[in-house]
Amino acid sequence: MADDAIARVLVVEDDRTTADLVALYLRHAGFRVDVEHAGDRALVRLRDTVYDVLVLDVMLPGATGLEICQHVRQHDGTGIILLTARTDEADRVQGLDLGADDYVAKPFSPRELVARVRAVLRRRPPESSQTLSRGDIVIDRRTRVVTVRGDAVELTPSEFALLEALASRPGLVRSRAQLLEVLPGERGDNLDRTVDVHIRNLRRKIELSPAEPRYVQTVLGAGYRFAVDA
């Protein structure tokens, strides 16, 4: 998980005054913050952007906070804080059962919310900061060693960067433009083709059948993703 000074937070709150207040305090605390006012718009943004923490109102137009929470939990380990005026125990239990990390009732202290965001970041699984285990693949971020089915595999810096970016959020589709951002020192023309070449070489090293990849999957017209069931 990213350090809280550079962590990215998505605030989904239909009350614009509340959303602006939350965003103001989070930005003042050093977070990178995006805001959406409808649940369906948040789901669209989540397909394109990786967030460290979501702050979700429960009652939203388009899709509820609970629906967003359930969707996110099917795909990655993003931290989730539910922010809502509904304080019934049944509501809290339902949110936590769906995978929320914390539950903040309105009215709330913006300072306390910032503290809770930091606490969620600290509580994320240690794997997210040091080691990723995905099926037969183990990625050690500290030593940059990758093992596949128990054997060490030598990856170039670009191949490692792509594998780490995709495996850190299984199921999340990354466009070629987004993947270009993680490549070290890539410059020049036809950079979309550069990503495709690195992906092809990566598959040769980690897949049993590169032509029918289990892990790094192509999403036609969109980019690449790491398989959720891996």
HELIX and SHEET records of a PDB file:
HELIX    1   1 ARG A   16  HIS A   28  1                                  13    
HELIX    2   2 GLY A   39  ASP A   48  1                                  10    
HELIX    3   3 GLY A   65  ARG A   73  1                                   9    
HELIX    4   4 GLU A   89  ASP A   97  1                                   9    
HELIX    5   5 PRO A  110  ARG A  123  1                                  14    
HELIX    6   6 PRO A  126  SER A  128  5                                   3    
HELIX    7   7 PRO A  157  ALA A  167  1                                  11    
HELIX    8   8 ARG A  176  LEU A  180  1                                   5    
HELIX    9   9 LEU A  191  ILE A  206  1                                  16    
SHEET    1   A 5 ARG A  32  GLU A  36  0                                        
SHEET    2   A 5 ARG A   8  VAL A  12  1                                        
SHEET    3   A 5 VAL A  53  ASP A  57  1                                        
SHEET    4   A 5 GLY A  79  THR A  84  1                                        
SHEET    5   A 5 ASP A 102  ALA A 105  1                                        
SHEET    1   B 4 THR A 131  ARG A 134  0                                        
SHEET    2   B 4 ILE A 137  ASP A 140 -1                                        
SHEET    3   B 4 VAL A 145  VAL A 148 -1                                        
SHEET    4   B 4 ASP A 151  VAL A 153 -1                                        
SHEET    1   C 2 VAL A 216  VAL A 219  0                                        
SHEET    2   C 2 GLY A 223  PHE A 226 -1                                        
END                                                                             
